[in-house]
Amino acid sequence: MKLTKLIYLLNLLLFSALACSSDTNNTNQDPTDDDTAPIEDSFYYGADLSYVNEMEDCGATYKDANGVTKDPFTIFQEAGTNLVRVRLWHNPTWTNYSNFQDVKETIQRAKAKGMDVLLDFHYSDTWADPSTQEIPAAWINEINNTEALGNLLYEYTYDTLETLSNDNLLPEIVQVGNEINGMILQQGELVWPIDWTRNSHLINKGIEAVRDISIAKNKDIEIMLHIAQPENGLWWFEQATNAGVTDYDWIGLSYYPIWSDYNLSNVGSALSTLINTYNKRLMIVETAYPFTMENADSANNILGNDALVSSYPASQEGQLGYLNQLQSIVENAGGEGIVYWEPAWVSTSCSTQWAQGSHWDNATLFDHNYQATLGMQFYNGSQDN
């Protein structure tokens, strides 16, 4: 009995010491009673939920793995999602979504569930990607005036973030551009090679705006530069560094094996090279995998059989297996996050620019009955952080 009591007392002393140490280490943190407040995570398990508001307006209702209809943000939060990515277009007159008001609603919904936010400035009125970096129509008159164009980009970035700040909705991470493989703010077909004098000035003006609002609002906002596919990141960040683009925190990559030179067996080497060369944090901000090859509507699926990876069939088990394997690869390489691209872009009666339905309905994290697939279990990994 004496030995048992001694062990008990030693454990009590150890617990007290650890508690005091924890209190000491957290003296600079603001106390909060909000149990949904974002927490520090060692790995981001993210979801791009830019389509959710539109899909709900089109009649979609989402169910969790048990078939219970819930707010989709609740489904992701309960699954373990700790980061929500959302795209922002400048003035998309062709749609009522991904404009500022829509994005603001998405950020409100994400933060209400305690999830961090990654805001993705496309700097375009439409999709920006490796083949298109279309300048906003409102800025076209200054396309050849780099100084004036940089000022427009700065003011837009700063003003957008300041408006969000007024409602306590500042994001934790900001993307300065989306898949900016080519020079940003162009018109029509992309010009190659990149004019780095122009490109670095514009990108740095976006970075400057984020840094300035971060200081003005006393809010730590990290900056990400986003390139499609790891192999393009290798040359792009080298050129950007040589051109003076260095003040950023995150390397963001799109990684879809179908469009990459790297497969799951060797992509880790490219990721670790980027991390070690530039001493930046790294996140895969776009990836996805089919759970079926069936098409739910007249909108052709973008990911077909050629998107499949050996050992991972087009099934719910295959989808989850791919995500878990990629997470292991990214983490082992030193990366710190994965964002699933458009897990809620389900098929509805609404139309895209090209067809009725969704071009992604076989690669969402909801089946054709709007119930969460096994792939949603990928987010369980956040519970281990």
Disulfide bonds with the S-S distance in Angstrom:
Cys58-Cys350 2.02
